[in-house]
Amino acid sequence: MVDVRSQYLKIKNEVDKGIQEVLETTAFINGPKVQEFKAAFQTYLGVKHVIPCANGTDALQIAMMAVGLKPGDEVIVPAFTYVATAEVIALLGLIPVMVDVDMDTFNVHVDSIQAAISPRTKAIVPVHLYGQSANMEAIMKIAEAHGLWVIEDNAQAIGANYIYEDGHLAKTGTVGHIGCTSFYPSKNLGCYGDGGAIYTNDDALADMLYKIANHGQVVRYYHDVVGCNSRLDSIQAVVLSAKLPHLDRYCDARRRVADYYDKAFSRISDLVTPFRAAYSTHVFHQYTLQVLNGRRDDLKNWLEENKVPSMIYYPVPLYQQEAFKRYVTPDLRLENTEKLCASVISLPIHTEMTDEQLEYISEMVISFF
Ligand SMILES: *Cc1c(COP(=O)(O)O)cnc(C)c1O
């Protein structure tokens, strides 16, 4: 699905040299390399504060702790997402309220958010699934009307731009109150282990986020709030600093793959190629098709027989997962989420794909139909 090794070989000198430096200086945690990356990432995002942390799941958890959510508070989250988004809500004793997504963008459905708001609702977590922004202006409007926090799960859309109605751009994750991201190796900006970051333009929130990620302390051994331990390793910061200058090029390389697939599959009436919303650029963390003839699993098997990797993101709605059943009524059915779980399939997409690979994969998909 990805080729992290070929990408590494192209930045090997810089990465190896930086890691060697970390080893020599032994500044393994929160050293100068982390500060360097933090500054560069702030500039790239055009955001005032980046707080690096240990992974994307922690980023979401710390964000929810920082806005002062209390047990029993409700947080609205799409039912069609990676488990982490809802998991941290439950972990903090909050109630995940799962809502449906749009069939075209796969992102949270704005009217469903509106319908799910109760007096206990405190926050909305839009997920920019597969690399494209949710409808942020509409979401911010609802949030403002009801005094809700908006925490963006930007783990899959690093590098994407939200396009405002008036035409100006902002990086995804910087439109809401807090953005959260993951540097898991296969993410669009991935390190060589676990890593994550939280970002915000709000000074007071930034102080709180930093504090919570560092055991609730600013001055060592003086703990103002209950926090956690979530840090980015210096070695991971080296990798991220080496990759960040290439991120826009990486996004272009992914878009080239998506354009190729779009064209190759345009005549297959049983496939829906990814929709591109007017309010977002798309960085194609995943290239995800909908199979309309009910034979998604047969297609997956066919591809496997022909040595083409494919993945189902995600096969089961969150509310049908054993872990989340207690948070929902047994009769909850979200039509679009269920349709998508049964019909989506993601094809290999990464920065190092060759024309031969694209041709072979496309041919295999087409020959199935
Ligand atoms: C990867 C991912 C996360 C979690 O990131 P980790 O670094 O693996 O903890 C959260 N949300 C979404 C949508 C993701 O894709």
The ligand as an SDF file (V2000), in Angstrom:
LIG
                    3D

 15 15  0  0  0  0  0  0  0  0999 V2000
   -3.7840    7.4850   12.1920 C   0  0  0  0  0  0  0  0  0  0  0  0
   -5.0120    8.1260   12.7140 C   0  0  0  0  0  0  0  0  0  0  0  0
   -5.1540    8.4890   14.0730 C   0  0  0  0  0  0  0  0  0  0  0  0
   -4.2060    8.0770   15.1520 C   0  0  0  0  0  0  0  0  0  0  0  0
   -2.8840    8.3270   14.9700 O   0  0  0  0  0  0  0  0  0  0  0  0
   -1.7930    7.4440   15.7500 P   0  0  0  0  0  0  0  0  0  0  0  0
   -0.5300    8.2390   15.5440 O   0  0  0  0  0  0  0  0  0  0  0  0
   -1.7510    6.1130   15.1000 O   0  0  0  0  0  0  0  0  0  0  0  0
   -2.1730    7.3830   17.1890 O   0  0  0  0  0  0  0  0  0  0  0  0
   -6.2860    9.1830   14.4290 C   0  0  0  0  0  0  0  0  0  0  0  0
   -7.2530    9.4870   13.5460 N   0  0  0  0  0  0  0  0  0  0  0  0
   -7.1750    9.1300   12.2630 C   0  0  0  0  0  0  0  0  0  0  0  0
   -8.2770    9.5130   11.3340 C   0  0  0  0  0  0  0  0  0  0  0  0
   -6.0590    8.4330   11.7860 C   0  0  0  0  0  0  0  0  0  0  0  0
   -6.0010    8.0750   10.4990 O   0  0  0  0  0  0  0  0  0  0  0  0
  1  2  1  0
  2  3  1  0
  2 14  2  0
  3  4  1  0
  3 10  2  0
  4  5  1  0
  5  6  1  0
  6  7  2  0
  6  8  1  0
  6  9  1  0
 10 11  1  0
 11 12  2  0
 12 13  1  0
 12 14  1  0
 14 15  1  0
M  END
$$$$
